[in-house]
Amino acid sequence: MTRIPEATARLFHRVWICRKCKKKIRADGSKIRARKILCPKCGSRDFRAKRKEKKVIK
């Protein structure tokens, strides 16, 4: 299975997930590491990158 590059970029590039409330935001990685971005839902500064989904073939 090959992924479409445009779809992969749209789904995963610059997408971060709040560790507390699981809100998904799109921001620059350097601002996330500098802790300049606040979560709009809970106000936290703890984010993780969105993980790639694994496809299971049955």
N, CA, C and O atoms as a Tinker XYZ file with bonds, in Angstrom:
   232  protein
     1  N      0.836000   -1.174000    0.000000    73     2
     2  CA     0.000000    0.000000    0.000000    64     1     3
     3  C      0.887000    1.245000    0.000000    63     2     4     5
     4  O      1.716000    1.425000    0.892000    81     3
     5  N      0.711000    2.076000   -0.975000    73     3     6
     6  CA     1.432000    3.344000   -1.001000    64     5     7
     7  C      0.486000    4.466000   -0.602000    63     6     8     9
     8  O     -0.695000    4.475000   -0.949000    81     7
     9  N      1.040000    5.389000    0.125000    73     7    10
    10  CA     0.234000    6.521000    0.575000    64     9    11
    11  C      0.367000    7.661000   -0.427000    63    10    12    13
    12  O      1.409000    7.824000   -1.062000    81    11
    13  N     -0.669000    8.426000   -0.558000    73    11    14
    14  CA    -0.641000    9.602000   -1.412000    64    13    15
    15  C      0.068000   10.712000   -0.634000    63    14    16    17
    16  O     -0.351000   11.045000    0.474000    81    15
    17  N      1.134000   11.289000   -1.192000    73    15    18
    18  CA     1.916000   12.285000   -0.432000    64    17    19
    19  C      1.102000   13.501000    0.001000    63    18    20    21
    20  O      1.311000   14.020000    1.097000    81    19
    21  N      0.186000   13.960000   -0.834000    73    19    22
    22  CA    -0.621000   15.129000   -0.480000    64    21    23
    23  C     -1.538000   14.832000    0.701000    63    22    24    25
    24  O     -1.731000   15.678000    1.574000    81    23
    25  N     -2.090000   13.651000    0.722000    73    23    26
    26  CA    -2.975000   13.267000    1.827000    64    25    27
    27  C     -2.183000   13.090000    3.121000    63    26    28    29
    28  O     -2.642000   13.491000    4.190000    81    27
    29  N     -1.008000   12.497000    3.027000    73    27    30
    30  CA    -0.168000   12.317000    4.209000    64    29    31
    31  C      0.242000   13.673000    4.783000    63    30    32    33
    32  O      0.231000   13.857000    6.000000    81    31
    33  N      0.601000   14.613000    3.925000    73    31    34
    34  CA     0.980000   15.947000    4.394000    64    33    35
    35  C     -0.196000   16.635000    5.055000    63    34    36    37
    36  O     -0.026000   17.290000    6.083000    81    35
    37  N     -1.377000   16.503000    4.492000    73    35    38
    38  CA    -2.561000   17.153000    5.054000    64    37    39
    39  C     -2.920000   16.569000    6.417000    63    38    40    41
    40  O     -3.323000   17.302000    7.321000    81    39
    41  N     -2.775000   15.259000    6.567000    73    39    42
    42  CA    -3.189000   14.610000    7.806000    64    41    43
    43  C     -2.167000   14.724000    8.933000    63    42    44    45
    44  O     -2.551000   14.781000   10.102000    81    43
    45  N     -0.859000   14.758000    8.603000    73    43    46
    46  CA     0.153000   14.639000    9.645000    64    45    47
    47  C      1.139000   15.798000    9.743000    63    46    48    49
    48  O      1.768000   15.960000   10.789000    81    47
    49  N      1.298000   16.602000    8.710000    73    47    50
    50  CA     2.307000   17.663000    8.720000    64    49    51
    51  C      1.843000   18.813000    9.602000    63    50    52    53
    52  O      0.773000   19.377000    9.376000    81    51
    53  N      2.646000   19.166000   10.612000    73    51    54
    54  CA     2.385000   20.264000   11.548000    64    53    55
    55  C      1.132000   20.048000   12.386000    63    54    56    57
    56  O      0.534000   21.023000   12.842000    81    55
    57  N      0.715000   18.806000   12.604000    73    55    58
    58  CA    -0.458000   18.517000   13.428000    64    57    59
    59  C      0.012000   18.035000   14.791000    63    58    60    61
    60  O      0.831000   17.122000   14.891000    81    59
    61  N     -0.515000   18.657000   15.837000    73    59    62
    62  CA    -0.130000   18.359000   17.212000    64    61    63
    63  C     -1.380000   18.055000   18.016000    63    62    64    65
    64  O     -2.449000   18.606000   17.754000    81    63
    65  N     -1.238000   17.166000   19.004000    73    63    66
    66  CA    -2.343000   16.739000   19.857000    64    65    67
    67  C     -2.024000   17.163000   21.291000    63    66    68    69
    68  O     -0.922000   16.925000   21.786000    81    67
    69  N     -3.002000   17.796000   21.957000    73    67    70
    70  CA    -2.828000   18.177000   23.358000    64    69    71
    71  C     -2.793000   16.910000   24.207000    63    70    72    73
    72  O     -3.602000   16.003000   24.014000    81    71
    73  N     -1.866000   16.854000   25.132000    73    71    74
    74  CA    -1.737000   15.664000   25.978000    64    73    75
    75  C     -2.819000   15.586000   27.045000    63    74    76    77
    76  O     -3.079000   14.502000   27.568000    81    75
    77  N     -3.454000   16.699000   27.382000    73    75    78
    78  CA    -4.479000   16.688000   28.420000    64    77    79
    79  C     -5.876000   16.428000   27.861000    63    78    80    81
    80  O     -6.575000   15.523000   28.317000    81    79
    81  N     -6.280000   17.227000   26.868000    73    79    82
    82  CA    -7.666000   17.150000   26.411000    64    81    83
    83  C     -7.813000   16.527000   25.027000    63    82    84    85
    84  O     -8.934000   16.377000   24.543000    81    83
    85  N     -6.706000   16.162000   24.380000    73    83    86
    86  CA    -6.696000   15.507000   23.067000    64    85    87
    87  C     -7.207000   16.397000   21.928000    63    86    88    89
    88  O     -7.644000   15.887000   20.896000    81    87
    89  N     -7.156000   17.712000   22.104000    73    87    90
    90  CA    -7.540000   18.651000   21.045000    64    89    91
    91  C     -6.456000   18.655000   19.981000    63    90    92    93
    92  O     -5.267000   18.654000   20.300000    81    91
    93  N     -6.866000   18.661000   18.708000    73    91    94
    94  CA    -5.934000   18.626000   17.595000    64    93    95
    95  C     -5.747000   20.042000   17.060000    63    94    96    97
    96  O     -6.725000   20.719000   16.744000    81    95
    97  N     -4.491000   20.495000   16.957000    73    95    98
    98  CA    -4.209000   21.816000   16.401000    64    97    99
    99  C     -3.117000   21.696000   15.358000    63    98   100   101
   100  O     -2.392000   20.702000   15.317000    81    99
   101  N     -3.002000   22.706000   14.516000    73    99   102
   102  CA    -1.948000   22.775000   13.513000    64   101   103
   103  C     -1.084000   23.980000   13.838000    63   102   104   105
   104  O     -1.566000   25.112000   13.867000    81   103
   105  N      0.218000   23.728000   14.088000    73   103   106
   106  CA     1.134000   24.805000   14.461000    64   105   107
   107  C      2.550000   24.439000   14.032000    63   106   108   109
   108  O      2.830000   23.295000   13.673000    81   107
   109  N      3.423000   25.415000   14.077000    73   107   110
   110  CA     4.812000   25.216000   13.713000    64   109   111
   111  C      5.546000   24.483000   14.836000    63   110   112   113
   112  O      5.320000   24.767000   16.013000    81   111
   113  N      6.407000   23.558000   14.485000    73   111   114
   114  CA     7.110000   22.750000   15.472000    64   113   115
   115  C      8.034000   23.545000   16.374000    63   114   116   117
   116  O      8.187000   23.214000   17.550000    81   115
   117  N      8.653000   24.594000   15.839000    73   115   118
   118  CA     9.552000   25.392000   16.671000    64   117   119
   119  C      8.783000   26.153000   17.746000    63   118   120   121
   120  O      9.291000   26.335000   18.852000    81   119
   121  N      7.578000   26.594000   17.439000    73   119   122
   122  CA     6.761000   27.284000   18.443000    64   121   123
   123  C      6.255000   26.310000   19.501000    63   122   124   125
   124  O      6.114000   26.679000   20.667000    81   123
   125  N      5.980000   25.069000   19.102000    73   123   126
   126  CA     5.551000   24.054000   20.062000    64   125   127
   127  C      6.696000   23.743000   21.023000    63   126   128   129
   128  O      6.489000   23.656000   22.233000    81   127
   129  N      7.904000   23.577000   20.482000    73   127   130
   130  CA     9.063000   23.279000   21.326000    64   129   131
   131  C      9.422000   24.443000   22.240000    63   130   132   133
   132  O      9.901000   24.227000   23.353000    81   131
   133  N      9.197000   25.679000   21.787000    73   131   134
   134  CA     9.463000   26.855000   22.613000    64   133   135
   135  C      8.332000   27.113000   23.606000    63   134   136   137
   136  O      8.418000   28.031000   24.421000    81   135
   137  N      7.276000   26.309000   23.541000    73   135   138
   138  CA     6.117000   26.391000   24.432000    64   137   139
   139  C      5.409000   27.743000   24.334000    63   138   140   141
   140  O      4.960000   28.292000   25.339000    81   139
   141  N      5.316000   28.273000   23.105000    73   139   142
   142  CA     4.620000   29.536000   22.867000    64   141   143
   143  C      3.150000   29.323000   22.536000    63   142   144   145
   144  O      2.368000   30.273000   22.566000    81   143
   145  N      2.764000   28.095000   22.222000    73   143   146
   146  CA     1.401000   27.793000   21.802000    64   145   147
   147  C      0.613000   27.249000   22.991000    63   146   148   149
   148  O      1.076000   26.361000   23.707000    81   147
   149  N     -0.575000   27.794000   23.185000    73   147   150
   150  CA    -1.499000   27.303000   24.205000    64   149   151
   151  C     -2.587000   26.485000   23.547000    63   150   152   153
   152  O     -2.988000   26.772000   22.419000    81   151
   153  N     -3.063000   25.479000   24.235000    73   151   154
   154  CA    -4.209000   24.719000   23.752000    64   153   155
   155  C     -5.439000   25.616000   23.848000    63   154   156   157
   156  O     -5.686000   26.194000   24.906000    81   155
   157  N     -6.216000   25.748000   22.775000    73   155   158
   158  CA    -7.387000   26.619000   22.828000    64   157   159
   159  C     -8.507000   26.082000   23.717000    63   158   160   161
   160  O     -9.393000   26.834000   24.122000    81   159
   161  N     -8.471000   24.805000   24.017000    73   159   162
   162  CA    -9.546000   24.200000   24.807000    64   161   163
   163  C     -9.243000   24.220000   26.303000    63   162   164   165
   164  O    -10.095000   24.609000   27.101000    81   163
   165  N     -8.018000   23.796000   26.697000    73   163   166
   166  CA    -7.725000   23.670000   28.128000    64   165   167
   167  C     -6.604000   24.588000   28.610000    63   166   168   169
   168  O     -6.414000   24.723000   29.819000    81   167
   169  N     -5.857000   25.223000   27.706000    73   167   170
   170  CA    -4.804000   26.144000   28.118000    64   169   171
   171  C     -3.459000   25.495000   28.398000    63   170   172   173
   172  O     -2.539000   26.168000   28.861000    81   171
   173  N     -3.325000   24.212000   28.131000    73   171   174
   174  CA    -2.081000   23.492000   28.373000    64   173   175
   175  C     -1.042000   23.840000   27.308000    63   174   176   177
   176  O     -1.384000   24.325000   26.230000    81   175
   177  N      0.220000   23.589000   27.618000    73   175   178
   178  CA     1.301000   23.784000   26.651000    64   177   179
   179  C      1.977000   22.456000   26.297000    63   178   180   181
   180  O      3.026000   22.447000   25.654000    81   179
   181  N      1.387000   21.349000   26.710000    73   179   182
   182  CA     1.960000   20.026000   26.455000    64   181   183
   183  C      1.314000   19.412000   25.222000    63   182   184   185
   184  O      0.116000   19.130000   25.217000    81   183
   185  N      2.113000   19.205000   24.172000    73   183   186
   186  CA     1.617000   18.641000   22.923000    64   185   187
   187  C      2.493000   17.481000   22.499000    63   186   188   189
   188  O      3.642000   17.362000   22.925000    81   187
   189  N      1.938000   16.631000   21.657000    73   187   190
   190  CA     2.687000   15.561000   21.021000    64   189   191
   191  C      2.325000   15.572000   19.541000    63   190   192   193
   192  O      1.278000   16.088000   19.151000    81   191
   193  N      3.192000   15.003000   18.730000    73   191   194
   194  CA     2.908000   14.908000   17.303000    64   193   195
   195  C      1.830000   13.859000   17.065000    63   194   196   197
   196  O      1.708000   12.904000   17.832000    81   195
   197  N      1.057000   14.036000   16.013000    73   195   198
   198  CA     0.038000   13.059000   15.687000    64   197   199
   199  C      0.714000   11.797000   15.180000    63   198   200   201
   200  O      1.602000   11.856000   14.330000    81   199
   201  N      0.287000   10.651000   15.709000    73   199   202
   202  CA     0.875000    9.375000   15.299000    64   201   203
   203  C      0.238000    8.903000   14.003000    63   202   204   205
   204  O     -0.939000    9.150000   13.738000    81   203
   205  N      1.037000    8.225000   13.212000    73   203   206
   206  CA     0.534000    7.666000   11.960000    64   205   207
   207  C     -0.356000    6.470000   12.260000    63   206   208   209
   208  O     -0.030000    5.634000   13.102000    81   207
   209  N     -1.465000    6.400000   11.573000    73   207   210
   210  CA    -2.351000    5.260000   11.773000    64   209   211
   211  C     -1.796000    4.029000   11.071000    63   210   212   213
   212  O     -1.241000    4.128000    9.977000    81   211
   213  N     -1.944000    2.896000   11.688000    73   211   214
   214  CA    -1.520000    1.644000   11.080000    64   213   215
   215  C     -2.722000    1.004000   10.420000    63   214   216   217
   216  O     -3.784000    0.888000   11.031000    81   215
   217  N     -2.560000    0.590000    9.179000    73   215   218
   218  CA    -3.639000   -0.078000    8.478000    64   217   219
   219  C     -3.502000   -1.576000    8.649000    63   218   220   221
   220  O     -2.429000   -2.139000    8.432000    81   219
   221  N     -4.581000   -2.214000    9.035000    73   219   222
   222  CA    -4.597000   -3.646000    9.230000    64   221   223
   223  C     -5.344000   -4.275000    8.057000    63   222   224   225
   224  O     -6.508000   -3.962000    7.807000    81   223
   225  N     -4.671000   -5.151000    7.355000    73   223   226
   226  CA    -5.283000   -5.832000    6.210000    64   225   227
   227  C     -5.842000   -7.170000    6.691000    63   226   228   229
   228  O     -5.125000   -8.007000    7.242000    81   227
   229  N     -7.116000   -7.339000    6.469000    73   227   230
   230  CA    -7.778000   -8.572000    6.933000    64   229   231
   231  C     -7.939000   -9.552000    5.801000    63   230   232
   232  O     -8.474000  -10.643000    6.001000    81   231
